[in-house]
Amino acid sequence: MKFNTVNPATEEVIAEYETMSYDEVFSILESCEKSFLDWKRLSISERVGYISKLAAVLRNNQEKYAKLITLEMGKPITESMAEIEKCAWTAEVYAANAEKWLEEEHVRADGKEHIVAFQPLGVILSVMPWNFPFW
């Protein structure tokens, strides 16, 4: 089955896409799982480097990405630019705070010491609102 991306302002068809098969979807999920297994072996500082690069890529391509948002969904360009900026800023906040946020926490309770640890658990699929495609 095919579906079209349509410019909402002009109703012009921008592109046509083929729906993925069940096997294609699960192949992508398997690839994500393999990538996760590599990702979880990275140190926090290595992961932070990638998140920082994400922020840079977003900022370096802000205009291009914003034009795509506006073309595909009709969002005003100023809002599209702001969305890309918000995503870059969020990546920077995570990069700047990851080590502190992911530190083990030592907690005393019931006369015993407990440790709260944060471990990577796997791939997360998130369905986001249509009106914030990059978020």
N, C-alpha and C positions, 0 to 999 in steps of 0.2 A: 504494500500500500504506500502511496506517495502523499506528501503534504507540502503545502506551499508556505513560504514566509511572505507576508504581504505588508507593504508600506501602508499603515492605517490612514495616512493623510491623502494618498493618491490612489490607493487600492491597486497599485502596480505590484505584480509578482516580482519579488526580489530574487528568490531562489526556490528550487524544488528539491525535496529530500525524500529519500526512501526510508521507510520505517525499518528499524533493525529487527532481525529475527531473534528468536529466543536464544539460539546458539551464539549469535553475535554479542548479545547482551551479557551472557554468562562468560564468554571469552574475555570481554572487557573487565568483568568483575574478577576473574581469575588473575588477569594482568595486574589489577589494582592490589590484590592480595599479595602477589609476588613483590610488588614495589613496596608495600607496607613492611614486609619481612626485611627488606634492605633498609628501609627508613628507620625502623625501630632500633637497628644496630648503630645508628649514627649517634654521636654525642649531642648534647643539647646545643653546644656552640656550633656544631656543623649544621644542625637543623635551623638555628637562628640565621646562619648565613644564607640559607635558601629562602627563608621568609623575608629577609632583608632584600634579596634579589627580586622577589616577587613585588615588593613595594616599588623598587626601581623600575621594573618592567611596566608596571601600571602607570607610573608617572611619565616614563619616557614615551608611552603610547597613549597617553590620556586623550588626546584629540581624536586619534583614530578610533579608539574604543567608544568614546562618547558619540561620535558620528554614527557608529554602528547601532548603538542603543537608540538614538533618535530616528534613524532610518527604519529600524525594525519595529519600534513600538510607539513612535510619535512623541516621546518624552521631549520637552524643550531642551535644547542643547546645553543651557546653563545647568539644568538639573542632571543631565547626563554627565557633564564634566564634574559636578559635585559628587556624583556617585562613584566615579573612578577615584577621585581624591579621597573620599571616605574609605574606600577599600585599601588604598595605599597607606593611609594613616593608620588604619586598624592593623595592617600587617606590621607596621613599624612599632606600634604599641606592644603587640605580641612579641616581636623580636627583642625589644628593649626590656621586657619584663619576664620572659620565659624562664630564665634561670631562677629568679626569685620565686615566681609562682609555682614552679615545679620542684622546689626544694622539699626534702622530707621534713615532716613536722613531727616533733617529739611531744607526746602528750602524756601527762600522768593522770591516771584514773584508777580508782579502786586500789590504790597503793602500788600500782604497777605502771611501768613505762610502756607506752604504745607508740608505734610509728605509723604515720599516715604517709603512704608512698603513692606516687603518680606514675603509672606505667602505660605505654601505648597499648591499646587493646585491639585495634583493627580499623578497617575502612568504615567511614560513615557516609551514608547517602543522605543528602539533604535536598528536599524539594523546596525551592525558594519561590517567593511571590514573583509573578511575571513582571511586575513593575519595578523590580530591582534585580535585573539579570546578572550583574556582576557580583552583587552582594552575596 
